[in-house]
Amino acid sequence: MQLLKHSLVAMALAGIVLTSSCKKNSSDDDNGGSTEPTLADKIKDSTLAYSRDIYLWYDQIPSTFDTKSYADPNELMVALRKYSKETGFTDPVDRWSFAIKQTEWDDISSGIAGDFGLNVFFRQEGDLRVRFVEAASPAGRAGVRRGWRITKLNNNTNITTSNSNAIVSAVYESASTSFEFTKPDGSTTTVTLNAGTYQENPVYLDSVYTVSGKKVGYLVFNSFLGDTSQIANDFARVFSRFSSENVTDVVIDLRYNGGGYVNLQEKLANYLVQSSKTGQVMMNEVYNNNYRQWNETINFRKLGSLNVSKLYFIVSSNTASASELLINNMKPHAEVRVVGPSKSYGKPVGYFPIPVSDWYIFPVSSRTTNASGSGNYFGGITTDATAADGLDKDWGNTAETSLASVLSYISSGNFAPNSTIRTGGVTIQDIPENKLFSDRSFKGSILPAKH
């Protein structure tokens, strides 16, 4: 079966046009002892058929691959990842192909969440901090801020890495949890949060600083998913402000941005690029040999009036996919510096949702390169300077370690000395338990479906 060779149905999903499934209709009945395949079997067979056709590494999937070995489409997609060998890499590179129920994806992709609205991270052993808070969430409405230290959860004082599973349950999976926080001024407060539904707002903060006579625009942007119209409006507002205040250097904070819609990445890139670059190559998008007709070169189309030549990106191991794409696309066109606690995640590939019954499947289907032909960053984008994630400071605090390092470079030409916090030789990025918190965030580049 050739994927997407049949008629396409436009399906609106938070700004994405989805491609209709071409699998055959089947009965929903399980016929007991009959040899007829069940609906679940047919869904898995369709999942494999799509992947054999559009998966970037489709020709590595063995003919003996057996769908019956897997419980559902997601297990199957995860199993296919091993067939993604790339020249120059010992291990398979795909860590992302997945499947998800359509109703769940509808919420994730449109930025609708139903929890407390805060994310946590260990700053060091025994020091659990609020990493970020969604403004419209229960935590945001209660006044909780980034940098607050969590000292009790439901009166339990065991806030250590050895108790990480219980912390995950209390912070991310409970309907109601009592938090004791210690604020930066040393005072404590107890807040009981009840999970609730809210709209995420990834354009988290914008500020303008004066540094050695230079105007520096700072944007904290946490996701390329969400209400695309609102995000586009926020971009217009932010860059209008930067222009009116004569910003000469721009800092984009992507340290927790796991990616999302590629077309939003294009929009942000077009605000960042200089006017003289209009018409030049932003990126090249390449599919497998079955879909060479989908290969595309996307050029810059300048938005707004801001014209800067120096861009700074704050990243971490949670900076992924569309975020990395933005950095890579800007490198040939501006003076780009990358700062943060670690190199980025490493995802130079993308996918789009393909409906199969009540599932969406996401086989990795394309790769991208920039105007210089660079793009094979499966190992992550390296930093020009290492700076700790200043989890003890709120967003926009010029003493926050990563932001302070960038501002130091803008002022003096030298990044601030690395002040990564160490306790017994352990740093933030060395604490494996923090991965439990990071893995709960989406990481991906969502492409528009091809017609």
Helices and strands as residue ranges (DSSP letters): E 11-13, E 16-18, H 39-54, G 58-60, G 67-69, H 73-80, E 98-101, H 102-109, E 112-115, E 118-124, E 127-133, H 138-141, E 149-153, G 161-163, H 164-172, E 176-182, E 188-194, E 196-199, E 203-211, E 214-221, H 228-244, E 249-253, E 259-261, H 262-272, G 275-277, E 281-287, G 289-294, E 296-299, E 310-314, H 322-330, G 331-333, E 335-340, E 349-350, E 354-356, E 359-362, E 366-369, E 385-386, H 401-412, G 428-430, H 434-438, E 444-446
